[in-house]
């Protein structure tokens, strides 16, 4: 039989437990109310060029022609609205760079009702032998034409970057349009055959024509920067390594300096951008453009456009 004291203590346990729980809940509410609100999208503007192609613009601070970084990841909102996908654009903004993006194929306004979206959409298009890479390049080139003609972009300071599928298209864009002086890929797809979405058509020769290896001829001697984690099974660390080695070999065969830089960094999360990568990429891009922050050059360009 329990003593009276033990019975009383046993009886009081639930009450004490309740008070502890209530107290902890109150502390949690107090602390959570003082935490910063969930990150909201950074402001950016949507614009449309005369032929109807929509693009996003971020960090346009004055009317002078500015260095432009094409940033590719997914939709306009998800790319320019999130620091993670803006990548080195965050650091380059401090040097006067403007970030520009479009909806990728099968994303946002480029999705077609009743058809697969995202990477599954890319696989579907490849099955139908539709070159969505060429279509993306054409849209990006028309946007770049417009940015230069309207005085937004400094035509001598154009770069591209992207994350995963966006990195794939950013490097393709650099191969396609020589005005893009350099490209950076963050955990980029280099070969679509590595993706699970392409498993059913992995041996289709058309898929190989869309790989970055198929553009090595256009990329030889061009500045290309890649970072990828050492355990990226989603897009393939080994495939990025093979692409970089083949690009170096092709440059050497042409007696050109190899300008590809491959960074394989520890990343236990797998398919993710290793910490510190955006700052590394920003510094690398700035080195490709001496005096990229020269405001006098921008003012001269602004004067030239205002006289026309």
N, C-alpha and C positions, 0 to 999 in steps of 0.2 A: 504494500500500500504506500503511495507517495505521501510524504509529509505535507502539511498545510502550506509550507513555504514553497515546496516543489510544485504543488498543485497551482498555487497562485502564479508562480513564475511561468509554468506551462500555459496558464490561461492568458498571461500577458504577452506571450511571444507573437501571436498574430498581430496584436495592436502595434507592438514595437516594429515588426516587419513592415506593416502598413505605413507607419510613420517614416521608416527609412526609405521605402519605395517612393512615397510622396515627396520626401525631401530631395531624393536624387532626381526625380522628375522635374521638380522646381528648378534645381541647379541646371539641368540640361536645357530647360526652356530659357533660362536666363542667359546661358552661354550661347545657345543657338540664335537668340535674338540679337546678340552682339557680333555674330559672324557676318562676313560680307555676303551680300546677296549673290545668288548663282550668276555666273558670268553671262552678261547679255551681249548680243552681237555688237561688234564695233560698227560705227556708221560708215556706210559706203553708198555710192550712188549708182543707179542703173542708167545706162544710156543706150541708144540705138543708132547705128550708122544708117545712112540713107537707104541702103538696100535691105534693111530690116534685121540685121544681125544685132542681137542684144549683148551687151558686155557690162561688166562691173568695174568700177573705178574706186580706188581707195588711196587716201593720203594725197589728194590733189589740193595743194595749199595755196598756189598762186597761179598766175596766167602764163608764166614763162615755160617754154618747153623743158621737160624734165626727163631724167633717166627713167626708163620704164622696165619693170620686171613683170613678165607674164607669169602668173601663178596658177597652176592647174591642179585640181584635186577632185572635184565632183560638180556640185552646182555653184552658181554665183554666190548664193547665200552661205553655203557651208564652207566655201573657200575663203572669201573675204571677211566673213563674219566670225571666224575662229582663229585666234593666234596660232594654234597648232598647225593649221593648214596654210596660213600665210607664210610660215616657216621663216626664211631669211628676209622676207619682206618687212618683218617687224624691225629688224636691225637696220636695213637699208633705208627705211623711212626716215631715220635720223640723219641720213645723208641726202635727203631730198628726193629719194626715189618714189615713184608712183607705182602702185600695184594694179594690174589689170587681169581680168579673167573672163571666161565664158563658161556656159554650161557644156560639160563634156558630152560626147555622143551617148544617147540613151539616159541622160540625166536631166532633170528639170524640164525646161522647155523643149529639150531634144528627145524626150521620151514620147513614144507613140502609143496611144491608147490601144489596149489589146495585145501589145507586144511586150516581151521581157524588157526589164530595165537594168541599169547598172552593168556589171560585167556579164551577167547572163544575157543582156541585150547585145553586148559585143559579140558573144559567142554565136548568138542567133544570126547577127549580121554576117559574121564570117562564114557560117554555114551556107548562107545565101550568096557568098562571094561578093559581098558589098564592102568596099574599101573605106571603112569609117575613119581610118587614120588620114587618108588623103582628104576626106571631107572636113575633118577637124583642122588640118593644116590650111585648107583654103579659107575657112572662116577666120582663123587667127590672122592670116595674112591680110585679109580685107580689113580686119579691125586695126591692124598695125598701119596699113595704108591711111586709114581715116585718122588715126592718132597723129601721124606725122603731118598730114595735110592740114589738120585743124590746129596745129601748133601745140598739142598736148605733149607729144613725145620728141625728145632729142634723138634724131635718127642715128646718131653715132653711139648711143648708149642704150642698147636694147639687150636684155637678157631674159632667160626663161628658167623656171624651176617648177617642180611638182612633187607630189607625194604619191608613192605607189603607182596606181594607174595614171595619175597626173604626171609623175616623173617620166613615165613611158612616153606620153604625148609631148611633154616639154622637150625631151631630147629629139624626138621625131621632128618637132617644129624647128629646132635649131638646124637639123639636117636639111630641112626643106627650104628655109628662108635664111639666106646668108646675112641678112641684116641683124639677125639674132647672134650676137658675138660669142655668147657662151651659154651653157645650160647646166643646171644642177638637179640631180635626182635624189630624193630622200626615200630610201627603201624602194627603189623603183622596180616596176616590172620591166624586165629586159626581153623576156620571151613569153608570149601568151600561152604557150604550151605548158608552162609550169603551173598555170592556174587550174583549180579544180573545175571551174566553169567551162573549161575547154577540154575536159577529159575525153568527151565523146568524139572530138574531132582533132585530137592531138597529132595524128599522123596526116592530117590534111595538108597538102603542100601549100595551100593558100595561107594557112596560119603562119607558116615559116616566112612568107613574103612580108608579113606584118611585123616581124621581130626587129629589134634594134640592130641585130647583126646584119640584116639586109640593107641597112643604111650606113654601114661602115665606110663605104667609098665616099659618101658625102661628108662624113665626120672626121676623116683623117686630117690630122694637124689642127683640129678645132678644139678649143677648151671645153672639156666635159668633166664635171665633178660629180662623184657618186659617194653616198654614204649608205651603209647597210649593216644591220646587226649580224653577229656571227652565228646566230641560230634562226635565221629567217627561212622557215620552210614554206611559207606562203608564196613568196615570189622567187625564192631560191638564192641564197648567198652565193652558192657555187656558180650560178648562171650569171650573176653580176660580175663575178671574177673572170669568167670565160669571156664575156663581152669586152671587158676592159683590156684583157690580154690580147684579144684579136684586134682591137682598135690600135693598141700600141704597135703590134706587128705590122699592121697595114700602113701606119704612119712611117715606120722605119723602112718598109719596102719602097716607099715613095721618097725616101731620104728627107723626110720631114720630122721635125721635133714632135715627139708624142706629148700631147697636152691633156691627156686623160689622167685624172687623179681619183684613185679608188681608196676609200676609207672603210675598212671592216673593223667595227668596234664592238666591244662586249655589249650584248643586249639580251638579257634573259627572257624578256617578254616576247621574243620572237619577232613577228612582223610589226615593228614599231620603229620610230625614229630614235636613234641613240641620243642620250642627253648631250647638250652642247653642240649639236650638229648645225643648228640654224646660224649660230654665231660663226662657226667655222666656214660655212658656205658664204655668209655675207662678206667675211674678210677676203675669201678667195675671189668673189665677184668683183669687189672693189679693186683688187690687184689687176684685174683684166681691163680696168678703165682708169688709167691715171687721171688724177684731178677730177674724179667723178662728182665731187661736191663743189666744184668751182662755180660759184654763183655768177661771176663775170661772164663765163661762157653762156650760161642760161639767159642772162640779160641781153647779150648780143643776139642770141637766137630769137628772143622775144621781140627785139627791135626789128629784126629782119622780117618776121612774120607780120608785124604791125604795118610795115612799109608796103607790103604787097596788097 
